[in-house]
Amino acid sequence: DFCVSHECHPDEEEWTLSVDYCQPVDIKDLNSHLKEVSPSKEFCCGEEAMLDISHTGIRKCVDSETLENTSVEKPSFDCESKTKEQFAVLGEDEIDDNNTHLKCVSVIKQDGKVFNGGISCKPACNGVQPCFRFCNLKGFEFFNGSYRNTSQTF
């Protein structure tokens, strides 16, 4: 079984074809296994849903029965932008119940795969303050309001 549809391309300027291969997935069974692996962590979307992460990083909860979006009162899968926490998706083998950065666990659908996992939010710069981070194009430097070629590496 498979489903073909149109979706917004990652650059969000054109439509592209998307193919999802359908395999029966028992969300409740996967969630019960997660509860055994990480009993102290809450579910990202509740025990009846899974976390769907799009290729652009948009996160939403999907009901396991109806496959419709479900609302979550207080999403536990978002990192704090004020503290510049870094969002990461962990696989089941990376889940540690004692990990203080592990926000929640869930059945996760990402890049066409469905797996048990969790959401981690690590403080930027490993929590060291002050923390200064910047992005730069490789082989370029930002100078007087524009990028120019450089031979220096940072």
C-alpha positions as CSV (number, residue, x, y, z in Angstrom):
1,D,0.0,0.0,0.0
2,F,1.2,3.5,-0.8
3,C,-0.1,7.0,-1.0
4,V,0.9,9.6,-3.6
5,S,0.3,13.3,-3.0
6,H,1.5,16.8,-3.7
7,E,3.4,18.7,-1.0
8,C,5.3,21.9,-0.6
9,H,9.0,21.4,-1.6
10,P,11.5,22.1,1.2
11,D,12.4,25.5,-0.4
12,E,8.6,26.3,-0.1
13,E,8.5,27.8,-3.6
14,E,7.2,24.8,-5.6
15,W,5.1,21.7,-5.4
16,T,6.6,18.3,-5.4
17,L,5.3,14.7,-5.4
18,S,5.4,12.8,-2.1
19,V,5.1,9.0,-1.7
20,D,4.3,7.4,1.7
21,Y,4.5,3.7,2.0
22,C,1.8,2.5,4.4
23,Q,2.6,-0.2,7.0
24,P,0.3,-1.0,9.8
25,V,1.7,0.5,13.0
26,D,0.4,-0.2,16.4
27,I,0.9,3.2,18.1
28,K,-0.5,2.1,21.4
29,D,1.8,-1.0,21.6
30,L,4.9,1.2,20.7
31,N,3.9,3.7,23.3
32,S,3.5,1.0,26.0
33,H,7.0,-0.1,25.2
34,L,8.3,3.5,25.6
35,K,6.6,3.6,29.0
36,E,8.7,0.6,30.0
37,V,11.9,2.1,28.7
38,S,11.4,5.6,30.1
39,P,8.8,5.4,32.9
40,S,9.5,8.9,34.3
41,K,9.1,10.9,31.1
42,E,5.8,12.1,29.8
43,F,4.5,11.5,26.3
44,C,5.0,14.3,23.8
45,C,1.5,13.9,22.4
46,G,-0.2,11.6,24.9
47,E,-0.5,7.9,24.9
48,E,-3.0,7.8,22.0
49,A,-1.0,9.8,19.4
50,M,2.3,10.1,17.7
51,L,4.6,13.1,16.9
52,D,4.8,13.9,13.2
53,I,7.9,16.0,12.2
54,S,7.8,17.4,8.7
55,H,10.9,17.8,6.5
56,T,10.8,21.5,7.3
57,G,10.8,20.7,11.1
58,I,7.2,21.5,11.8
59,R,6.0,19.3,14.7
60,K,2.4,18.3,15.3
61,C,0.6,15.6,17.1
62,V,-1.5,13.1,15.1
63,D,-4.2,10.8,16.6
64,S,-3.3,7.2,16.1
65,E,-6.9,6.1,15.2
66,T,-8.1,8.9,13.0
67,L,-4.7,10.2,11.7
68,E,-6.0,13.7,12.3
69,N,-4.1,16.5,14.0
70,T,-4.8,16.6,17.7
71,S,-4.4,19.6,20.0
72,V,-2.0,19.4,23.0
73,E,-2.6,21.7,25.9
74,K,1.1,22.2,26.8
75,P,3.4,20.8,24.2
76,S,6.4,19.2,25.8
77,F,8.2,18.8,22.5
78,D,9.2,22.5,22.1
79,C,12.5,23.8,23.3
80,E,12.9,27.2,25.0
81,S,14.0,29.9,22.5
82,K,14.8,32.2,25.4
83,T,17.5,29.9,26.7
84,K,18.6,29.0,23.1
85,E,18.1,25.3,23.7
86,Q,19.0,23.1,20.8
87,F,16.2,20.7,19.6
88,A,17.2,17.1,18.8
89,V,15.3,14.0,17.9
90,L,16.6,10.9,19.6
91,G,16.1,7.3,18.6
92,E,15.0,4.6,21.1
93,D,18.6,3.4,21.6
94,E,19.5,7.0,22.7
95,I,16.7,7.3,25.3
96,D,18.0,7.3,28.9
97,D,15.4,7.9,31.6
98,N,18.0,9.7,33.7
99,N,18.8,12.2,30.9
100,T,17.7,15.6,32.2
101,H,17.7,17.0,28.6
102,L,15.1,14.5,27.5
103,K,11.8,16.4,27.4
104,C,9.4,13.7,26.3
105,V,9.0,10.4,24.5
106,S,6.8,9.4,21.6
107,V,6.2,7.3,18.6
108,I,7.7,9.7,16.0
109,K,7.1,9.9,12.3
110,Q,10.0,11.6,10.5
111,D,11.4,11.3,6.9
112,G,8.9,8.5,6.1
113,K,9.9,6.4,9.0
114,V,7.9,5.6,12.2
115,F,10.0,4.8,15.3
116,N,10.1,5.1,19.1
117,G,12.1,8.1,20.2
118,G,12.2,11.2,22.2
119,I,12.8,15.0,22.1
120,S,15.9,16.4,23.7
121,C,16.6,20.1,24.4
122,K,20.2,20.8,25.2
123,P,21.3,24.3,26.4
124,A,23.4,26.1,23.8
125,C,27.1,26.2,24.5
126,N,26.5,23.4,27.0
127,G,25.0,25.9,29.4
128,V,28.0,28.1,29.7
129,Q,27.1,31.8,30.0
130,P,27.5,34.1,28.2
131,C,27.0,32.1,25.1
132,F,27.7,33.6,21.6
133,R,26.7,31.6,18.6
134,F,26.7,32.7,14.9
135,C,26.3,31.2,11.5
136,N,28.4,31.9,8.5
137,L,28.6,30.7,5.0
138,K,31.6,28.4,4.4
139,G,34.3,30.2,2.6
140,F,32.8,33.6,3.2
141,E,32.9,36.3,5.9
142,F,30.3,38.9,6.8
143,F,31.8,42.4,6.2
144,N,30.1,45.8,6.1
145,G,26.6,44.3,5.7
146,S,27.4,41.7,3.0
147,Y,29.3,38.4,2.5
148,R,32.7,38.3,0.8
149,N,35.1,35.4,0.0
150,T,37.7,34.6,2.6
151,S,40.5,32.1,3.0
152,Q,40.1,32.1,6.8
153,T,38.2,29.3,8.6
154,F,36.5,29.9,11.9
